[in-house]
Amino acid sequence: MIIKRKVAVVGAGLTLFRRRMQETSRELAWEATKMALETAGIELKDVECVVMGSAPDAFDGIHMKGENLADGCGGWRKPYTRVFVGGGTGVFVPIAAWWHVASGHFDICLAVAEEKMSPCHPHPQWAFHTIFDPILSRPLGVNLIWIFALEMHRYMYKYGIKKEDIALVSVKNKANALDHPCAQLAAKITVEDVLNSEVLVWPVQRLDISPITDGAAAIVLASEDVAKKLTDSPVWIEGVGWCLDSRYWTNRDLAYPKYVEYAARMAYKMAGIHNPPKEIDVAEVYDPFDYKELHHMEGLLLARKGEAPKLTKEGVTQRDGDLPINPSGGLLGVGNPIAAAGLMKVCEIFWQLRGEAGKRQVPGDPRTGLAQAWGDLMQIGTVIVMRA
């Protein structure tokens, strides 16, 4: 694709993140859409195309979920695309929308991501069970937590990382979420609380993991000329990256997310970033488990291999630290509506770079931010770099 022009985010919207919300999927999508349009100062008729992201149809118990959601996110009578790359969807949605505008095809594109996990019965893990290879993996009785436990254990073993150092991530993020008005699982907890919580699959315990969540997020993207007419403070999309690794978890290095590194390098090259820890002012890193924040920091080249826990322990990743990570509270604190989770992080970077994050605002004057997501069968990395 030929990049013809710059693209900015000019509005963002976010619903409450909760379990068993009464709203339908379409209502959630519309609530986020309406807020994004209002903050951008436009109406739905001004939107030229829509990109929607949502997870497997099984979560809602319907077929052709993308079509079902179209009227909830304003996708009727407009060019409309649904994308899905598992948990990476929330960042891939704005990447797909960026293509539409950067290519010159459209001036204004609406990007919406929605997830309603709680209607899934008896539990989302049953829906996840169907993603595994029916010959090689499914007969083992695996589920995602089972595989994440293998990955977490391998990461701890290879680098000599203690469980209590990983638990600090959950403590930090749940505390950060106390300042987020949409948060589902904000709490003041201790390392001991994490270590004493129920063991799910060792070493994964209940407070290591994000909750089942319903929610939606939306942003408005505009071409440079249009963005400057709509706002005095556009947030520019400077770099995007994505990578798809082998779907067979037995074939990957569980101690290091190479797919995230490849996606990050792609985004950094586009954004002209050469020293990520020094040039990124704030990052929203995908954290469905506490160890994944550390894992992904290293894949994003924000920390050396095995050293992210040290940065967390030293307070570097705190909201007022030298490299704030997940000042929103992340998925551990705000919630994890899978397809919408990454777009929540893009919204947070938008608000942080405009100085509109309220009590969550990182100190100083952040100019460059990053949002990252990860998904499917642990092999997809999506990254977006934004500048004020």
N, C-alpha and C positions, 0 to 999 in steps of 0.2 A: 504494500500500500504506500502511495506517495503522500507524505505529510505536507499539506498545503498551508496550514495555518495553526496558530496557537488556540488552545481550548482552555476555558476556565470553568470552575464550579462557582455558581452564583446564588445557589439556594440549597437548603438541606432540611429534611424533616425526619422525625423519629417518633414512633409510638412508644407507649409503655412496653417494657419487656416483662411478661408475666407467664405463668402457666394457667392453662384452661381459661383463657380470656373468652368473653361472651361474643365478641365480634367474629364475624366470618373472615375467611382469608381475604375476600374482596374488600371488606370494610377496613381491615387493617391496612391493606395496600393503599386504599383511598385516603385514610387518615394521614399516612406519611406523605403521600403525594400532595395533598392539599396544603400541608405545612410547608413543603419545599417550594411549591408554586407561590405561596404568600410571601415567603422570605425573599424570593427572587423578584417579586413585584410583577408577576405575569399571571395570565389565566391559562386554562387548559387549551383554549383555542390557539394560543401562541406556540404551543409545543408542536414540533414537526415530525418527531418520531419518538418511540418508546422502546426501551430495552428493559425486560423483566427478568428477574432471577428468582427461581424457586427450586425446592428440593424434589425428591421423588414423589410422584403422584400418590404413592402409597401412604404418605403422611396425612393427606387429606381424604384418602379413601375414594378418590375419583380418578377418572381417566382424562387425559388431555388437560392437565391442570393449568398449563400456560394459557390456553384458550379461555378457561373458566375465569382466570384472573384478569383478563384483558380489560373488561369494563371497570374493574376496581382500580386500575392504575392509569386509566385514560387511554388505553391502547386501541379502542375501537375507532374505525374509520381513519386510522393512521398507520404508517409503516410500523410494524411491531415484531419484535424478536424476543424469544425466550432463550436464555443461556443457563446452563447448569454444569458446574464442575465440583459438585459436593460442597464441602465447607469453603472452598476457594471461590465460590460463586459471588459472594458479596463484594469482592474486589474485582472480579472479572466482569461484573455488570458495568461498572463505570469505565473499564477498559474498552468493552464493546461499544459503549455509548461514545467514548472518545474517538474511536475509529470513524463513526458516522459523521462527527463534526470536523475532525482534523482532515478528513479526506475531501471536505468541501461539499458533501452531499446534503447536509442539513446545517442550519444555524443554531437551532435549539433542540436539545434531546433530553428527555426525561429518563432517568435511570432509577428503577425501583426493585427492591428485593424484599421478599416476604417469606415467612415460615410459620406454620401452625403445626407444632409437633404434638401438642397434647391430645388431639383427637385420635392419634394412632393407638390402637389397642392390640394387645395389652400393654405394649411398651415399644418405643421407637427401635430398640435393639432387634425386635423381630423383623422390622422393615429392613434394617441394616443387614440382617442375616442373609438377605437375598443378593447382596452385592458380591458375595464370595464365590470363588470358582466352585461349581457344584461337584467336581470330581476330586480336586486336590485339597481344597480348604474346608468346604462346608461339612464333610463327614467328621472333621475334628471337633465340631461343636463350637467353633470360634465365634466371638463377637468382637466389636471394636475395642471394648475395654480390655479384653484378653490380649489383643495385639498391642495396644498402647502400653500395657504392663510389661510386655517383652521389651518394647522400645525403651521405656523408662529404666528398666533394670539394666539393659545394655549400656545406656548412657551413663548411669551411675557407676557401673562396674569399670568401664573403660577409662573414665577420668577420675575415679575415686571420689565421687560426689556423695555427700551425706544427705540423708532424707530430710533432716531438719533444715538444710540450706535450700532445698527445693521448696519446702513448706513456706519459706519466707515470701515467695511469690504470691501464694494464696493470701497470706496475711496482708501484704501490700495492696493487692488489687481489690480485695473486699473492703478494705479501709478507704481506698480511693473512691469506690462506688458509693460511699455514704454521701458524697456530694453530687451524685448524678440523679436527676429527678425521674429518670426512666428505669432505674436499677431494680432488679428482682431479688438479688441475694447479697446486698451490701451488709457488712457486719464488721464489728470490731472483734477479731479473733487473735489467738496466739499460736505460736508454733506447736505448743503442747496440745491445743485443741485439734490441730490437723493430725498430729501423731496419734492422738487417742480416738480419732473418728473411725467409723466402721471400715474394715478392710473389704474392698470389693474384689479385686484380683491383685495380689501383692506384686509390687509395692504401691499400687493405686488404692487410696483410701477416699472416703466420701468427700472430704474437704479438699482433696486434690483436684476435683473435677467440677466442671460447670454444670448448671442445671438444665433440665428440659424447659424450653421456652417458646412462647408465641410472640411474634413481633414483626415489624416492618420498618424499612428505612428507605429514603428517597433523596436524590440530589438532582439539580438542574444543571446541565452543561450548556455552554454557549460559545460561539466563535468569538474571536478577539474583538471585532467591531461591535457585535451585539453586547458582549459582556461589559464593555466600557460604557455603553449607554444605560445598562441596567444598574450598575453599582460602581462606587468609587473604590471598592475593596474586593476585586475578584481574586480568587485563589487559583493559580495556574497549575494545570497538570503538566509537569515537566518530564516525567519518565514513567513508562509502564513496562512490566515484564511478566512473563509466565513461563512455566516449564511443566511438562508431563513426564514423569519417570515411569519405570516398569510398575504394573499393577500388582506384581507378585512380591509381597512383603518379604518373602524368603530370599529374594535376589538383591535386596538393598542393604546399605550400611545403616543399621538402626541407630547408631550412635551419632550420625551426622546427616542433616537434611540437604543433600546435594541439590535436590530439585529447587529448594528455596534459594540456594546460592546462585544457581543459573538464572533464575527469575530476577534476583536482585541485581546481578551484574548487568543484565539487559536493561533494567530500569535506570541504574546508575550511569551507564554509558550514555543513554539518551538524555539524562538530566545533567551530565557533565560533572558527576560526583566522583572524586578520586579517593577520598578519605572519609568513609561513611561515619565513623564515630565522632569525627570533628565537624562534619558538615550537616549532619542530621540533628535538628534541634529538639524534635519530639517524635516519638514513634508509637504507633498502635500495632502491637505485635500479636499475632493470633495465639490465644491462650485457652483452648478448651480444657487443658490440664495445666497444672502449674509448671511441670517440667517443660512443656512445649514453649512457654515464653523463653526459657533459657535456650532450648534447642534452636528456636527460630532466631533469637538474637545472634547466635553463632552463624547460622546459615545466611543471615542478612549481613554478615561481616561487621556487625556492631560490637562483637566480642570475639576473642580468639577461641579456638576449640577447647571446651572444658572450662573456660574462665568466666562464663556468664554468671554462675552462682556467686563467684567472688565479687563481681560488680554489684550484685543485688545485696549481698551481705554488707558491703561497704557503703550502701545508700546511694550509689551512683544512679540507680534507676528510679529512685523516688521522684515524686512530682517536682520537688525542689532540688533534685540532684543534677549532675552535669549532663546526664542523658536520660531524661524522663521517658519511662516505658509504661504505656497503658495508664495515663493519668485519668482516663475515663472510669477505670475500674475493670476494664477488659471483660472478657466473657465470664471469667470467674466471679465477677461482682455484678456486672450489669445484666448478664444472661446470654444464652447461646441459641437463638433461633437460627439454625445452621446457615441457610442461604443468606439470611439478612445480617448475620453477625459481622461479616467483613465490611459491609456497607455502613454499619453503625460506626466502625472504626474510621472510614473515610469521612463521615459526617463529623466525627470528633476532631480530626485533623483540620478540616475546614473551619470549625469553630475556634480551635486553638490558634490557627494562623491569622484569624481575623480578630483575635482578642475577645471572643464572645463566649468563652467556655465557663464563665461565672466562677464559682468556687473551685472548679477543676483547672482553671487557667494556670499554665506553668509560668514561672517567673521570667522576667526579662522580656525580650521581644522575639519570639520564635518566628523564623522566616521560612524554614524548610522542614517539612514533615513527611512521614512515611506511614503507609498503612499496608498491612500484609495479611493474607489469608492462606489457608491450607486445607486440602480436602480430598474427597473421594476415598480411595483406599490408601491414604497416607502418601500419595505420590504426586500431588499437584501443588505448585507454588504460584501465587499471584501477588504482585507487588505494584504499588503506585506511589510515585514521589510527587509532592505538591509544594508550591512556593507562593508566598504572599507577594 
